[in-house]
Amino acid sequence: MWKVVTDRGDNLRGNGSVVMLETVEREIPVLTEMPGIVTGLKVSEGDVVRKGDVLAVIG
Protein backbone atom coordinates (compact mmCIF):
# COMPACT_ATOMS: atom_id res chain seq x y z
CA MET A 1 0.00 0.00 0.00
CA TRP A 2 1.58 3.24 -1.10
CA LYS A 3 -0.97 5.94 -0.27
CA VAL A 4 -4.47 6.23 1.19
CA VAL A 5 -6.18 9.03 -0.76
CA THR A 6 -9.53 9.19 1.05
CA ASP A 7 -10.72 9.55 4.62
CA ARG A 8 -13.59 8.15 6.64
CA GLY A 9 -16.72 10.17 5.87
CA ASP A 10 -15.67 11.13 2.34
CA ASN A 11 -18.44 10.98 -0.24
CA LEU A 12 -17.06 9.17 -3.30
CA ARG A 13 -18.52 9.16 -6.77
CA GLY A 14 -18.44 6.07 -8.96
CA ASN A 15 -14.82 5.39 -9.98
CA GLY A 16 -13.55 7.52 -7.08
CA SER A 17 -10.01 6.70 -5.99
CA VAL A 18 -9.68 5.10 -2.53
CA VAL A 19 -6.02 4.06 -2.33
CA MET A 20 -2.93 3.90 -4.52
CA LEU A 21 -0.96 0.68 -4.83
CA GLU A 22 2.69 0.76 -5.83
CA THR A 23 4.43 -1.84 -7.97
CA VAL A 24 7.98 -1.94 -9.22
CA GLU A 25 7.01 -0.14 -12.41
CA ARG A 26 4.03 2.11 -11.60
CA GLU A 27 1.33 3.40 -9.26
CA ILE A 28 -2.13 1.83 -9.56
CA PRO A 29 -5.28 3.58 -8.27
CA VAL A 30 -7.93 1.38 -6.64
CA LEU A 31 -11.33 2.79 -7.64
CA THR A 32 -14.84 2.37 -6.27
CA GLU A 33 -17.38 0.62 -8.46
CA MET A 34 -20.34 2.62 -7.13
CA PRO A 35 -20.76 5.94 -5.32
CA GLY A 36 -20.98 5.98 -1.53
CA ILE A 37 -19.57 7.26 1.74
CA VAL A 38 -16.36 5.81 3.19
CA THR A 39 -17.40 4.28 6.52
CA GLY A 40 -14.09 2.58 7.31
CA LEU A 41 -10.53 2.12 6.12
CA LYS A 42 -8.98 -1.31 6.66
CA VAL A 43 -5.42 -0.51 5.53
CA SER A 44 -2.69 2.00 6.30
CA GLU A 45 0.11 3.38 4.20
CA GLY A 46 2.96 0.88 4.06
CA ASP A 47 0.74 -2.21 4.55
CA VAL A 48 1.28 -5.20 2.27
CA VAL A 49 -1.98 -6.14 0.56
CA ARG A 50 -3.00 -9.16 -1.48
CA LYS A 51 -5.73 -9.96 -3.94
CA GLY A 52 -9.05 -10.19 -2.11
CA ASP A 53 -8.06 -8.03 0.88
CA VAL A 54 -10.67 -5.54 2.06
CA LEU A 55 -9.16 -2.06 1.74
CA ALA A 56 -12.13 0.13 2.65
CA VAL A 57 -15.81 -0.09 3.54
CA ILE A 58 -18.12 2.11 1.47
CA GLY A 59 -21.80 2.36 2.26
N, C-alpha and C positions, 0 to 999 in steps of 0.2 A: 504494500500500500504506500503510494507516494504522497498523496495529498487528499484530504477531505475538503470538498469545496462547498459544502452545505452545512447548515446547523439545524438542530432540533427546532421545530416550529416554522421552518421555511416552507413556503407554498411553491411547489414545483409544477411547472407545466409539463405536458407530455414531452418526452425526450430531454428533460432537464438533467443536467449533470449532477451526480451525487458525489462521486469520488474519481480520482485519477490513479490508474495503475501505471507502474513503470516497468518496462522490460529493458533488455539490453539495448534495443535499437530505438525505442520510441515510448511516448506517453499515450495511454489509452483511456479515454473517458468512459465511465460506466454511467449509462443513461437510464432514466425511468421509462417505463413503457406507457404509463398513464399518469395524468396529473394527480396531485395529492399533497398532503402536508406531511413533512418529515416528523414522525413521532418518536423515533429512536435511531441512534447510530450504534452499530455493533462492532465497529472497527476504529482503530486510531492510526494516525500516520506512523509508518514504520512497521506495521503488522504484516506478517506474511499471510496471504490469502490464497485459497485454492478454489477450483471450480466447485460451485454449489454452496459456498459459504454465504451466509446472510450478511450483507454489508450495512443495510439500513432498513428501517420499517417505515413504510409510507402508507398513510391511511386516507 
